[in-house]
Every structure is written in C-alpha cells, then in structure tokens.
Amino acid sequence: MSRNIPDEILKMLQTPIQKDGKTSPVTPKRQTNIDWIQNLPRTGLTYKKKEKQTLIYSTRSGEKLFIQYPGKESARKDEKKRPWDFRPRLYSRQDVKHHFDMTFGDMLRVICDTADALDKKGKREILRIFAALLYRMAFMLDHVQINTFGTIERNVIQENTLSSKRMVRLPKIFKYQPNKKIIDFIAKQRPRWGNMSFEGFLFYYELLVWNEDCKYYYRNHYIKKNKEWINDKGRVNTLLTGIRILGYLLADISLPDLLNGFSMGISPAKPDEIIRICGGLVKAESVRVKLP
C-alpha cells in the first residue's frame, strides 16, 4: 500500500481471512438481523398501498436512511414471494423527497464512475481501502450489537406521503458502525458517491445486502426447505462480488474471469484474489484487528 495512507488507517483495516461457512462467526449475526426484519410488524401493510419506514442510520452529512417495507417482492405469488422484502430510502433532509431507489447495478455504476474520476495517484489506494471495507462489511466485523429503542417509525400511505411519525422500541440488532477515520480518509479524496456522501453510500450498500440475506434466507428455508442457507447467495457472496469488480478496475482480475463467475448470478472473489485486491490489508495469517 501507498505510504500516503496513515499507519493508523492501515492498522484499523488489517483483517485476517474469514470463514464463510455455517460455523463462521458472522452466521449468528446474520441470523439475528434476519430475525429482526422478520419480526417487524406488517399488519395492515401492503406494497404500494400502505407501507412503513423505520429509521436505521443518520450520517454526519445530515442524511437519513430508512428501510421501507413491504417491498415489491412481497407482492409476488407462490415460490417467488419474499414477504420480508424491503428497500433502502435515503433522504438528504427530513422531507418527503428521497434519493431514487438504487439497485446493485446502480451501486456498481457509481463505483465505476468514481474510480474513473479519482486522481490516478490516489485511485489504487482508495479502491483497495474500499475493498477492505467491503470485506469487513461482508463478515460484519464492524457491526455492533445495540438496543434499537427510540427508532423513528412512520407510515407511507402513498408514494412520498408520510404520516403517523412515532418512536418505537425494537429488538437488538447488529448495526453497522464503520470507523469514522477511515470514512473521512476516503471522503476527503471523493466526498460524493452517486449524489450521496460516501458514508451514506456505504450505509445504503449495507441495507441492500441485509435485504439480500432476508430474501435468500426465506427462499432457502421456507420455499426450498433447505436449512443450509448460509452458503448460498446473500450478504457475503454479494459483497465479495463487489470486491471482484474492484479487482477488475484495479487490473487484478481479468474480464473473462470476472464474467465467467457470473454464470451462477454472482462472481465472488476467492481468498487469494481478496488478498491481492485489498493490497495486503486482508491477510491469510492471523493479524490483530482493531475494531471501532
């Protein structure tokens, strides 16, 4: 890695390769957050008719990130139905106008556009730090279990029409709390990511992969009757796919290798690729990890 990166940042990001199976330490964290979504009250709610928002994150730039549910996949029928589906909603201010709903494709487009806009000297180090952040997000290493008492909840009767704002008590969850110094280091180089702050962009990504876990858990556990859900699509492999795309932008991964991986819908980076893409911030041997 470049000497332009403070040693403090490098130490915070040092991470050993993680297990990704059902015995991985991330598994009970994922399950806790899936259960939290499953247990949200849905009585009287219907996609596009009456939905609900719950505040999850507030950024230092003044953005508010809610989850809005039930999502469109809750209205599907039979085996395609995903009753726990939700979508992130980001507001730059506390008003009714939100950032347009972003898909994973939209997020990756922002990453590619940002990579193109970065200064050549700083591009490689920023993308490698970002890859390490995504790796830590994949395995929930920067998630802290908290009591979500005081969460704002509000109804959405029609698109962009809010009512019934109130405070509610919800169960504990593992909440994403990345180190602010790392966020600030990246934001100093590139403060805006797709009309969001970098912090808002990172939180939005987190909400998308959280929803992926909920959808694939429901599909495997309730539709396919397969309790071994954890190794299928979801948080980990979705974020490892993002890392592999960063590897392509860094010329660490060839285009054929990247595209061949998508034959199964995702193209997760392998451990040796992760180590290379993250520039040594993720290592095969055990290292001391400084959590926030």
C-alpha positions in Angstrom: 0.0 0.0 0.0 1.0 3.6 -0.5 3.0 5.5 2.1 0.4 8.3 1.7 -2.0 6.3 3.9 -1.5 7.0 7.7 -0.4 4.0 9.7 -3.4 4.4 11.9 -5.7 3.8 9.0 -3.7 0.7 7.8 -3.8 -0.8 11.3 -7.6 -0.3 11.6 -8.1 -2.1 8.3 -5.8 -5.1 8.9 -8.1 -8.2 8.7 -7.5 -11.9 8.6 -9.3 -14.0 6.0 -12.6 -15.1 7.5 -14.5 -18.3 7.4 -17.7 -18.2 5.3 -19.5 -21.4 6.2 -22.2 -22.1 8.8 -19.7 -22.1 11.6 -18.4 -18.7 10.7 -18.7 -16.0 13.5 -20.8 -14.0 11.0 -23.6 -16.6 10.8 -25.3 -15.8 14.2 -25.0 -12.0 13.4 -26.7 -12.5 10.0 -29.4 -14.6 11.7 -30.1 -12.0 14.3 -30.6 -9.3 11.7 -32.8 -11.5 9.5 -34.9 -12.3 12.6 -35.2 -8.6 13.3 -36.6 -7.9 9.8 -38.9 -11.0 10.0 -40.4 -9.7 13.3 -41.2 -6.2 12.0 -45.0 -5.5 12.4 -46.7 -5.9 9.0 -50.4 -5.9 10.0 -52.4 -3.8 7.5 -49.4 -3.1 5.3 -49.4 -3.8 1.5 -46.8 -2.9 -1.1 -47.7 0.4 -2.9 -50.9 0.9 -0.8 -49.7 1.3 2.7 -46.0 0.8 3.7 -43.9 1.7 6.7 -40.5 3.3 7.2 -38.1 2.7 10.0 -35.0 4.9 10.6 -31.8 2.9 10.6 -28.9 5.3 10.0 -28.2 9.0 10.2 -25.0 10.3 8.5 -22.8 13.2 9.6 -23.9 15.0 6.4 -27.5 15.1 7.6 -28.8 12.2 5.5 -31.4 9.8 7.0 -31.5 6.2 5.8 -34.8 4.3 6.4 -35.9 0.8 5.4 -39.3 0.9 3.7 -41.4 -2.2 3.7 -43.0 -4.4 2.5 -41.1 -4.3 -0.8 -42.2 -5.3 -4.3 -41.2 -8.9 -3.9 -43.6 -9.3 -1.0 -46.4 -8.9 -3.6 -45.2 -11.8 -5.8 -47.0 -15.1 -5.8 -46.1 -18.7 -4.9 -42.4 -19.5 -4.8 -41.4 -16.0 -5.9 -42.9 -14.3 -2.9 -40.5 -12.7 -0.4 -42.6 -11.3 2.4 -39.7 -9.8 4.3 -38.5 -7.7 1.3 -37.7 -4.1 1.9 -35.8 -1.3 0.2 -33.5 1.5 1.5 -34.7 5.1 1.4 -32.2 7.9 1.7 -33.3 11.5 2.4 -30.8 14.4 2.2 -33.1 16.3 4.5 -36.1 15.4 6.6 -38.6 16.0 3.9 -40.7 13.8 1.5 -38.2 13.8 -1.4 -35.8 10.8 -1.3 -32.9 9.7 -3.4 -34.0 7.4 -6.2 -34.1 3.7 -5.3 -30.7 2.2 -6.2 -30.1 -1.4 -7.3 -26.8 -3.3 -7.0 -26.3 -2.4 -10.7 -26.7 1.3 -9.8 -24.3 1.0 -6.9 -21.6 -0.7 -9.1 -22.1 2.0 -11.7 -21.4 4.7 -9.1 -18.2 2.7 -8.1 -17.0 2.6 -11.7 -17.8 6.3 -12.3 -16.0 7.2 -9.0 -13.0 5.1 -10.0 -12.8 6.9 -13.3 -13.0 10.3 -11.6 -10.3 9.6 -9.0 -6.8 11.0 -9.3 -4.5 8.4 -10.9 -2.1 8.7 -7.9 -4.8 8.1 -5.3 -7.1 5.7 -7.3 -5.4 2.5 -6.4 -5.1 3.1 -2.7 -8.7 4.4 -2.4 -10.1 1.3 -4.2 -8.0 -1.1 -2.1 -9.2 0.6 1.1 -12.8 0.4 -0.1 -12.3 -3.3 -1.0 -11.1 -3.9 2.6 -14.1 -2.0 3.9 -16.5 -4.2 1.8 -14.7 -7.3 3.1 -15.2 -6.2 6.7 -18.8 -5.4 5.9 -19.3 -8.9 4.3 -18.3 -10.6 7.6 -19.9 -7.9 9.8 -16.6 -7.1 11.6 -17.6 -3.5 12.1 -21.1 -4.3 13.4 -22.0 -3.7 17.0 -25.0 -5.2 18.8 -27.2 -2.4 20.1 -30.6 -1.9 21.6 -32.7 0.0 18.9 -35.0 1.7 21.4 -36.0 5.2 20.1 -36.1 4.2 16.4 -38.3 6.5 14.3 -41.1 4.7 12.5 -43.6 6.4 10.1 -46.3 5.3 7.7 -46.2 5.8 3.9 -49.8 5.9 2.7 -48.9 6.9 -0.9 -45.6 7.5 -2.6 -43.8 10.4 -0.8 -46.8 10.9 1.6 -45.8 10.4 5.2 -47.9 10.2 8.3 -48.0 8.8 11.9 -44.4 9.5 12.9 -43.6 7.9 16.2 -40.9 6.4 18.4 -40.9 2.7 18.9 -39.0 0.0 20.8 -37.5 -2.7 18.7 -35.2 -5.7 19.5 -31.5 -5.6 19.5 -29.7 -5.8 16.1 -26.1 -5.8 14.9 -25.7 -2.3 13.5 -23.0 -1.3 11.0 -20.6 1.2 12.6 -17.5 1.6 10.4 -14.6 3.6 11.7 -15.2 7.3 11.1 -11.5 8.0 10.4 -11.5 5.5 7.6 -14.7 7.0 6.2 -13.2 10.5 6.4 -10.0 9.4 4.7 -11.9 8.2 1.6 -14.4 11.1 1.7 -11.5 13.6 1.6 -10.5 12.1 -1.7 -14.0 11.7 -3.1 -16.8 13.2 -0.9 -19.8 12.5 -3.2 -20.7 9.0 -4.4 -23.7 9.0 -6.6 -25.3 12.1 -5.1 -24.7 10.7 -1.6 -22.0 11.3 0.9 -19.5 8.4 1.0 -20.9 7.5 4.4 -24.4 7.4 3.0 -23.3 5.3 0.1 -21.7 2.8 2.4 -24.8 2.6 4.6 -27.0 2.2 1.5 -24.9 -0.7 0.4 -25.2 -2.3 3.9 -29.0 -2.1 3.7 -29.1 -3.7 0.2 -27.0 -6.7 1.4 -29.1 -7.0 4.5 -32.2 -7.3 2.4 -30.4 -9.9 0.2 -29.9 -12.1 3.3 -33.5 -11.8 4.2 -34.8 -12.8 0.8 -32.4 -15.7 0.3 -32.9 -17.0 3.8 -36.7 -17.0 3.2 -36.3 -18.7 -0.2 -34.0 -21.5 1.1 -35.6 -22.0 4.4 -39.3 -21.7 3.6 -39.5 -22.4 -0.1 -36.8 -25.0 -0.7 -37.0 -26.4 2.8 -33.2 -26.3 3.0 -31.8 -25.3 6.3 -28.2 -24.9 4.9 -29.0 -21.4 3.6 -25.8 -19.7 4.7 -23.5 -20.7 1.8 -25.9 -19.5 -0.9 -26.4 -16.0 -2.2 -26.7 -13.2 0.3 -24.5 -10.8 2.1 -21.1 -12.4 1.9 -21.1 -13.5 -1.7 -22.8 -10.3 -2.9 -20.1 -8.2 -1.3 -17.3 -10.5 -2.4 -18.6 -9.9 -5.9 -18.3 -6.2 -5.4 -14.7 -6.8 -4.3 -14.0 -8.8 -7.5 -15.3 -5.9 -9.6 -13.0 -3.6 -7.8 -10.2 -6.1 -8.7 -11.1 -5.7 -12.3 -10.9 -1.9 -12.0 -7.5 -2.4 -10.4 -6.4 -4.8 -13.2 -6.0 -7.6 -10.6 -8.8 -9.6 -12.2 -9.3 -10.3 -15.9 -12.6 -9.6 -17.6 -13.1 -13.2 -18.6 -12.5 -14.4 -15.1 -15.0 -11.8 -13.8 -17.7 -12.7 -16.3 -17.3 -16.4 -16.0 -18.1 -16.1 -12.3 -21.5 -14.6 -13.2 -22.7 -17.9 -14.7 -24.3 -18.5 -11.3 -25.5 -14.9 -11.0 -22.7 -13.7 -8.7 -18.9 -13.7 -9.1 -17.4 -13.7 -5.6 -13.7 -13.1 -5.2 -11.6 -16.0 -4.0 -9.4 -15.7 -0.9 -6.2 -15.3 -2.9 -7.9 -12.7 -5.1 -9.2 -10.8 -2.0 -5.7 -10.6 -0.5 -4.4 -9.2 -3.8 -7.2 -6.8 -4.4 -7.1 -5.4 -0.8 -3.4 -4.8 -1.2 -2.4 -6.8 1.8 -4.9 -5.3 4.2 -6.6 -8.6 4.3 -4.2 -11.4 5.1 -4.1 -15.2 5.2 -2.4 -15.3 8.5 -3.9 -14.1 11.8 -3.5 -10.4 12.4 -4.6 -8.2 15.2 -7.8 -6.5 14.2 -8.7 -3.1 15.7 -12.5 -2.9 15.8 -14.2 0.5 16.2 
